[in-house]
Amino acid sequence: MNEQVILTASDDDAGSRIDKYISDNIAELTRSAVQGLIEKGLVLVGGRAVSKNCKLKAGDQITVEIPEPQHMDAVPEEIPLDIVYEDDDLLVVNKPKGMVVHPAHGNYTGTLVNALLHHCGDSLSGINGVIRPGIVHRIDKNTSGLLIVAKNDASHLKLAEQIKAHSFTREYEAVACGYFKETEGTVDAPIGRHRTDRKKMCVTSENSRNAVTHYSVIKQYGGYAHVRLRLETGRTHQIRVHLSYIGHPVLGDDVYGKPYKGLEGQCLHARRIGFIHPSTGEYMEFTSELPDYFRSVLAKLEKM
């Protein structure tokens, strides 16, 4: 069944284009997605179909029919995995930079989930559905490093509870731009969806969730810094948003900072992960060495 959303244009919305207005007010819809719905006659203003360049008037009632998402099965693919640890309940995987965690629009194959399905078969938790089997938490495509995968629902729930209770250790290292006057500190600033660019997150008090990142500077390089970061919470893009917010975007971050020649995406690595094992109750911790791309950046900075 389609989801129906009804919106009413305010005085401030008068003159706005219908496609922009809807994408600004319905987080899961991009502007192009809205235009597709308009072309299919699924957007009505005052009960009538409109064009994508329709301008709103104050008081207009907008009805948006959002079709159910198409079912998509993730398929097993024989892709090499760097498995740091594995038992009957979970895996700890060292994800390379450039690999997407789970299938989504534009990335239906070659993901970590496709590789996990081949490696584990049916032995993955099903809590997050067919597209995200076993995935307890995520790291971005262009972030490298450690993440944990649950092989059964009981383990998934216990690990997720630790993340919620902030007892799950997640430590990262990054190269950040700018000189840090304070070599350690905490960024405590809520994060939510950007109001106009729905693909971005930002520090905001509107429709946001609390977010806390602790940082310490390992070494400074005249305009750049090698930084260690510990997540207390785990919001989407949290480290990238918080470092940009305090004026120190992650090097190479083309969303919250700017690109860096020779580097694809941000210089950010999930270095350490720690948790209480869901079956044994033992605290376990794993560390990943800095990958080649990260060490190459540090070597260049040493020569500056």
Order of alpha helices (4+ residues) and beta strands (2+ residues): beta-alpha-alpha-beta-beta-beta-beta-beta-alpha-beta-alpha-beta-beta-beta-beta-beta-beta-beta-alpha-beta-beta-alpha
